[in-house]
Amino acid sequence: MARFSVGRGSAAFVFPLGLIITLAAVTLPPHSTLAQRQEVATAEDRPCTECCTSLLVGKEASVDGSTMTSHSCDSGTDRTWISLEPRKQHEPGSMAPLWYQPKRTTGPNDPDRVPVGEIPQVAETYKFMDAAYPVMNEHQLAIGETTTGGKRELRSTDGLIDAPELYRLVLERATNAREAIRVADELTREYGYNDWGECFTFADPEEVWFFEILGPGQGKIGAVWAAVRLPDDHIAVSANSHRILELDLGDPDHYMASENVHSLAEEMGWWDPESGDAFRFAYAYADRNSLYSRRREWRALSLLAPSLGLDPNSEIYPLSVKPDERVTVPDLLSIFRDYYVDT
């Protein structure tokens, strides 16, 4: 377990210990081309929606006033090395390379990594901790993640940016959670998101945001996303299932979404505004069918707020709860280690 920049008014990232699930991997020849790798990815790629959990903690929900996020990634294919990337200055007009599946590289100088393209570089990029999913930058902006899948029709390989690369770009270019969401929106609108649905749990020293993003549809460039700011005294959990429901976009201090958040659902025939049914993000672009995801949500929220008496058989739980007691890092680790004992 590691925690960075701990203390009142800080953001923290928790590395939980956990089981490693070995996944079958397709072996590619050295120096294989991007086209070869995309062909294999198209045939074999299935989102792992049973492998990750993230807990997100507001500053008034922790014992010492820190915000926290976390990420367990039970994968046998992701990189196991960590690097601390320095702050860098860049010449005007320089370009930033984007990489294909950077989370599977074998080292900082992996000869088999494949570029997918490049985008204009910014004048300065911030220092950050890099890993399979980059962790945190010098401004105490931290990110956790779970793969949420979403409807298969939304997956587009036409964009340049996958989830780990979006992590990296955000940590290089943003100083807080709100700015991270803005950067993610600008980059995916211009260059396209090519991954499965993901939940990013953003934490900075003051705020925590629950951010869910999916592709724009096959053959398209862009993304569709929604974000909700947690109350400062709340804790949320993501467990490989979309959780955001109603959006009050008239309250931009607590809700944000992509410009196409309603129109794409209409275009795909997944929501009709004339029907009178409320728009619910998780049901428009995904589902709540996974019992394993729902049970993890129930267990985490029940351990945090047993006084709520949440039903383990429910389909929908509160996005976040106020814990019965303020939490510490060991409290979060105990939730990650939980195995439903006495349930």
C-alpha positions as CSV (number, residue, x, y, z in Angstrom):
1,M,0.0,0.0,0.0
2,A,1.2,3.5,-0.8
3,R,-0.3,6.9,-0.1
4,F,1.1,10.2,-1.4
5,S,0.9,13.7,-0.1
6,V,-0.9,12.7,3.0
7,G,-2.2,15.4,5.3
8,R,-5.0,17.9,5.8
9,G,-6.0,19.5,2.6
10,S,-4.3,16.9,0.4
11,A,-5.3,14.3,-2.1
12,A,-4.2,10.7,-1.6
13,F,-4.1,7.6,-3.8
14,V,-4.4,4.2,-2.1
15,F,-2.8,1.1,-3.7
16,P,-4.9,-1.8,-2.4
17,L,-3.4,-5.3,-2.2
18,G,-5.4,-7.9,-4.0
19,L,-5.5,-11.2,-5.9
20,I,-4.0,-11.2,-9.4
21,I,-6.2,-12.9,-11.9
22,T,-4.2,-14.4,-14.8
23,L,-5.8,-13.7,-18.1
24,A,-5.2,-15.5,-21.4
25,A,-3.1,-13.3,-23.7
26,V,-2.6,-13.5,-27.5
27,T,1.1,-13.5,-28.4
28,L,2.2,-11.2,-31.2
29,P,5.5,-11.2,-33.1
30,P,8.1,-8.6,-32.1
31,H,7.6,-5.3,-33.9
32,S,4.1,-6.2,-35.0
33,T,2.3,-3.3,-36.7
34,L,-0.6,-1.3,-35.4
35,A,-2.9,-2.9,-37.9
36,Q,-1.9,-6.4,-36.8
37,R,-2.5,-5.5,-33.1
38,Q,-5.8,-3.8,-33.8
39,E,-6.9,-6.9,-35.8
40,V,-6.1,-9.1,-32.8
41,A,-7.7,-6.6,-30.4
42,T,-10.9,-6.6,-32.5
43,A,-11.1,-10.4,-32.4
44,E,-10.0,-11.0,-28.8
45,D,-10.7,-7.8,-26.9
46,R,-13.3,-8.2,-24.2
47,P,-13.5,-5.6,-21.4
48,C,-12.7,-7.1,-18.0
49,T,-15.7,-6.0,-16.0
50,E,-14.9,-8.2,-13.0
51,C,-11.4,-7.0,-12.3
52,C,-11.4,-3.5,-10.7
53,T,-12.9,-1.6,-7.9
54,S,-12.3,2.1,-6.9
55,L,-13.4,3.9,-3.7
56,L,-13.6,7.7,-3.8
57,V,-13.6,9.8,-0.6
58,G,-14.6,13.4,0.0
59,K,-12.5,15.5,2.3
60,E,-15.0,15.7,5.1
61,A,-15.5,11.9,5.0
62,S,-11.9,11.2,6.0
63,V,-10.4,11.4,9.4
64,D,-7.6,13.9,8.5
65,G,-9.4,16.0,5.8
66,S,-7.7,14.4,2.9
67,T,-9.6,13.4,-0.3
68,M,-8.8,9.8,-1.5
69,T,-9.2,7.7,-4.5
70,S,-8.0,4.1,-5.2
71,H,-7.7,1.4,-7.8
72,S,-7.4,-2.4,-7.7
73,C,-6.5,-3.8,-11.1
74,D,-6.5,-7.6,-11.1
75,S,-4.8,-8.2,-14.4
76,G,-2.1,-10.6,-15.6
77,T,-1.4,-8.6,-18.7
78,D,-0.8,-5.0,-17.5
79,R,2.7,-3.5,-16.9
80,T,4.2,-4.0,-13.5
81,W,6.8,-1.2,-13.6
82,I,6.3,2.3,-12.2
83,S,8.1,5.5,-13.3
84,L,8.1,9.1,-12.1
85,E,7.9,11.3,-15.2
86,P,9.5,14.7,-14.7
87,R,7.9,18.1,-15.5
88,K,8.9,19.1,-19.0
89,Q,9.1,22.2,-21.2
90,H,8.2,21.8,-24.9
91,E,9.2,23.8,-27.9
92,P,6.4,25.7,-29.8
93,G,4.9,23.5,-32.5
94,S,6.2,20.2,-31.1
95,M,3.9,17.1,-31.1
96,A,3.1,14.5,-28.5
97,P,3.0,10.9,-29.5
98,L,0.1,8.6,-28.6
99,W,0.7,4.9,-28.0
100,Y,-1.3,1.7,-28.6
101,Q,-2.1,-0.1,-25.3
102,P,0.6,1.6,-23.2
103,K,-0.5,-0.3,-20.1
104,R,1.1,-3.5,-21.6
105,T,4.6,-2.2,-22.2
106,T,7.5,-4.2,-20.7
107,G,9.6,-1.2,-19.7
108,P,10.3,2.5,-20.5
109,N,12.2,1.5,-23.7
110,D,10.0,-1.3,-24.9
111,P,11.0,-1.8,-28.6
112,D,7.6,-3.3,-29.4
113,R,5.4,-0.4,-28.4
114,V,3.4,1.0,-31.3
115,P,2.5,4.6,-32.0
116,V,-1.1,5.4,-33.1
117,G,-0.6,9.0,-33.9
118,E,0.4,12.4,-32.4
119,I,-1.3,15.5,-31.2
120,P,0.0,19.1,-30.6
121,Q,2.1,19.3,-27.4
122,V,1.4,21.8,-24.7
123,A,4.1,24.3,-23.6
124,E,4.6,22.5,-20.2
125,T,3.7,19.0,-18.9
126,Y,3.5,18.3,-15.2
127,K,5.4,15.7,-13.2
128,F,3.4,12.6,-12.6
129,M,3.6,8.9,-11.4
130,D,3.2,6.6,-14.4
131,A,2.0,3.0,-14.2
132,A,-0.4,0.7,-16.2
133,Y,-2.9,3.4,-15.3
134,P,-1.1,6.6,-14.4
135,V,-1.7,7.6,-10.7
136,M,-1.1,11.2,-9.6
137,N,0.6,14.4,-10.6
138,E,2.6,17.1,-8.7
139,H,-0.6,19.1,-8.1
140,Q,-2.1,16.2,-6.1
141,L,-4.6,15.4,-8.9
142,A,-5.2,11.7,-8.6
143,I,-7.2,9.2,-10.6
144,G,-8.7,5.8,-10.0
145,E,-10.4,3.6,-12.5
146,T,-12.7,0.7,-13.3
147,T,-13.8,-0.6,-16.7
148,T,-17.5,-0.3,-17.0
149,G,-18.0,-1.8,-20.5
150,G,-21.1,-0.1,-21.8
151,K,-23.1,-1.0,-24.9
152,R,-21.0,-2.7,-27.6
153,E,-22.3,-0.4,-30.3
154,L,-20.5,2.6,-28.7
155,R,-17.0,1.1,-29.0
156,S,-15.2,3.0,-31.8
157,T,-11.6,2.2,-32.8
158,D,-11.4,5.3,-35.0
159,G,-10.2,7.6,-32.3
160,L,-6.6,7.9,-31.1
161,I,-6.9,7.9,-27.3
162,D,-7.6,4.9,-25.0
163,A,-8.2,5.0,-21.3
164,P,-4.6,4.8,-20.0
165,E,-3.4,7.4,-22.5
166,L,-6.3,9.7,-21.5
167,Y,-5.1,9.3,-17.9
168,R,-1.6,10.3,-18.9
169,L,-2.6,13.3,-20.9
170,V,-4.9,14.5,-18.1
171,L,-2.2,14.2,-15.5
172,E,0.3,16.0,-17.7
173,R,-2.1,18.9,-18.5
174,A,-4.5,19.4,-15.5
175,T,-4.1,20.8,-12.0
176,N,-7.4,19.8,-10.5
177,A,-10.4,17.5,-11.0
178,R,-12.6,20.1,-12.9
179,E,-9.7,20.9,-15.2
180,A,-9.1,17.2,-15.7
181,I,-12.7,16.8,-17.0
182,R,-12.3,19.8,-19.3
183,V,-9.1,18.4,-20.7
184,A,-10.6,15.0,-21.2
185,D,-13.5,16.5,-23.0
186,E,-11.4,18.7,-25.3
187,L,-9.0,15.8,-26.2
188,T,-11.7,13.2,-26.9
189,R,-13.9,15.6,-29.0
190,E,-10.9,16.5,-31.2
191,Y,-9.0,13.2,-31.4
192,G,-11.5,10.5,-30.3
193,Y,-11.8,7.9,-27.5
194,N,-11.3,4.3,-28.7
195,D,-11.8,2.3,-25.5
196,W,-14.6,0.6,-23.7
197,G,-16.7,2.4,-21.1
198,E,-14.7,3.5,-18.1
199,C,-15.2,5.2,-14.7
200,F,-12.5,7.6,-13.7
201,T,-12.6,8.6,-10.0
202,F,-10.9,12.0,-9.8
203,A,-9.6,13.5,-6.6
204,D,-7.8,16.8,-5.9
205,P,-7.2,18.3,-2.4
206,E,-10.6,20.0,-2.4
207,E,-13.1,18.0,-4.6
208,V,-13.8,14.5,-5.8
209,W,-15.7,13.7,-9.1
210,F,-17.2,10.5,-10.5
211,F,-16.6,10.6,-14.3
212,E,-18.0,8.0,-16.7
213,I,-16.9,8.0,-20.4
214,L,-17.8,5.8,-23.4
215,G,-17.1,5.8,-27.1
216,P,-19.3,7.8,-29.5
217,G,-20.4,4.9,-31.7
218,Q,-18.8,2.8,-34.3
219,G,-17.0,4.7,-37.0
220,K,-17.1,8.0,-35.1
221,I,-14.6,10.3,-33.5
222,G,-15.5,11.7,-30.0
223,A,-16.9,10.4,-26.8
224,V,-20.0,10.6,-24.5
225,W,-19.5,11.2,-20.8
226,A,-21.1,12.4,-17.6
227,A,-19.6,13.6,-14.3
228,V,-20.9,14.1,-10.8
229,R,-19.2,15.8,-7.9
230,L,-19.6,14.0,-4.6
231,P,-20.7,15.9,-1.5
232,D,-17.6,16.6,0.6
233,D,-18.8,14.2,3.4
234,H,-19.6,11.3,1.1
235,I,-17.8,8.2,-0.2
236,A,-18.6,6.4,-3.5
237,V,-17.6,3.1,-5.1
238,S,-17.2,2.0,-8.7
239,A,-17.1,-1.7,-9.4
240,N,-17.1,-2.3,-13.1
241,S,-20.7,-1.0,-13.7
242,H,-22.0,2.4,-14.8
243,R,-23.6,4.1,-11.9
244,I,-24.5,7.7,-12.9
245,L,-28.3,8.1,-13.3
246,E,-30.0,11.5,-13.5
247,L,-28.1,14.6,-14.4
248,D,-29.0,18.1,-13.2
249,L,-27.0,20.1,-15.9
250,G,-28.5,23.3,-14.5
251,D,-26.2,22.8,-11.5
252,P,-22.7,22.9,-13.2
253,D,-21.0,23.0,-9.7
254,H,-22.1,19.3,-9.2
255,Y,-22.9,17.9,-12.7
256,M,-21.2,18.0,-16.1
257,A,-21.7,16.1,-19.3
258,S,-20.6,16.0,-22.9
259,E,-22.6,18.1,-25.4
260,N,-24.0,14.9,-27.0
261,V,-25.1,13.3,-23.7
262,H,-28.8,13.4,-24.7
263,S,-28.6,13.6,-28.5
264,L,-26.5,10.4,-28.9
265,A,-29.0,8.3,-26.9
266,E,-31.8,9.7,-29.1
267,E,-29.8,9.0,-32.3
268,M,-29.2,5.4,-31.2
269,G,-32.8,4.9,-30.2
270,W,-32.0,4.3,-26.6
271,W,-34.0,7.2,-25.1
272,D,-37.0,9.2,-26.4
273,P,-37.5,12.6,-24.7
274,E,-41.1,12.5,-25.8
275,S,-41.7,9.3,-23.9
276,G,-41.8,11.1,-20.6
277,D,-39.2,8.7,-19.2
278,A,-36.4,10.4,-17.3
279,F,-32.9,10.3,-18.9
280,R,-30.7,8.0,-16.9
281,F,-27.1,7.9,-18.1
282,A,-26.3,4.3,-16.9
283,Y,-29.4,2.9,-18.6
284,A,-29.1,4.9,-21.8
285,Y,-25.5,3.8,-22.5
286,A,-25.1,0.6,-20.5
287,D,-27.1,-1.6,-18.0
288,R,-27.1,-2.6,-14.4
289,N,-27.2,-6.4,-15.1
290,S,-24.0,-7.5,-13.4
291,L,-24.8,-9.1,-10.0
292,Y,-21.1,-9.2,-9.2
293,S,-20.8,-5.5,-9.7
294,R,-23.9,-4.7,-7.7
295,R,-22.8,-7.0,-4.8
296,R,-19.5,-5.2,-4.6
297,E,-21.3,-1.9,-4.6
298,W,-23.7,-3.0,-1.9
299,R,-20.9,-4.5,0.3
300,A,-18.6,-1.4,0.1
301,L,-21.5,1.0,0.8
302,S,-22.9,-1.3,3.6
303,L,-19.5,-1.5,5.3
304,L,-19.3,2.3,5.2
305,A,-22.8,3.1,6.2
306,P,-24.4,0.0,7.8
307,S,-27.1,2.3,9.3
308,L,-28.7,2.6,5.8
309,G,-29.7,-1.1,5.8
310,L,-29.1,-1.4,2.0
311,D,-30.7,-4.4,0.3
312,P,-28.1,-6.8,-1.2
313,N,-30.7,-7.7,-3.9
314,S,-31.3,-4.1,-5.2
315,E,-30.4,-3.1,-8.7
316,I,-29.7,0.6,-7.8
317,Y,-27.8,2.0,-4.9
318,P,-27.0,5.6,-4.0
319,L,-24.1,6.9,-6.0
320,S,-22.4,8.0,-2.8
321,V,-23.2,7.7,1.0
322,K,-22.2,9.6,4.1
323,P,-20.2,7.0,6.1
324,D,-21.3,6.4,9.7
325,E,-17.8,7.2,10.8
326,R,-15.0,9.1,9.0
327,V,-12.5,6.8,7.3
328,T,-8.8,6.2,7.2
329,V,-6.5,4.5,4.7
330,P,-6.6,1.2,6.7
331,D,-10.4,1.4,6.6
332,L,-10.4,1.5,2.8
333,L,-7.9,-1.4,2.6
334,S,-10.1,-3.5,4.8
335,I,-12.9,-3.0,2.3
336,F,-10.7,-4.1,-0.6
337,R,-9.8,-7.2,1.5
338,D,-13.4,-8.0,2.4
339,Y,-14.8,-11.3,1.1
340,Y,-18.5,-11.0,2.3
341,V,-17.8,-12.8,5.6
342,D,-20.9,-13.1,7.8
343,T,-23.2,-12.0,5.0
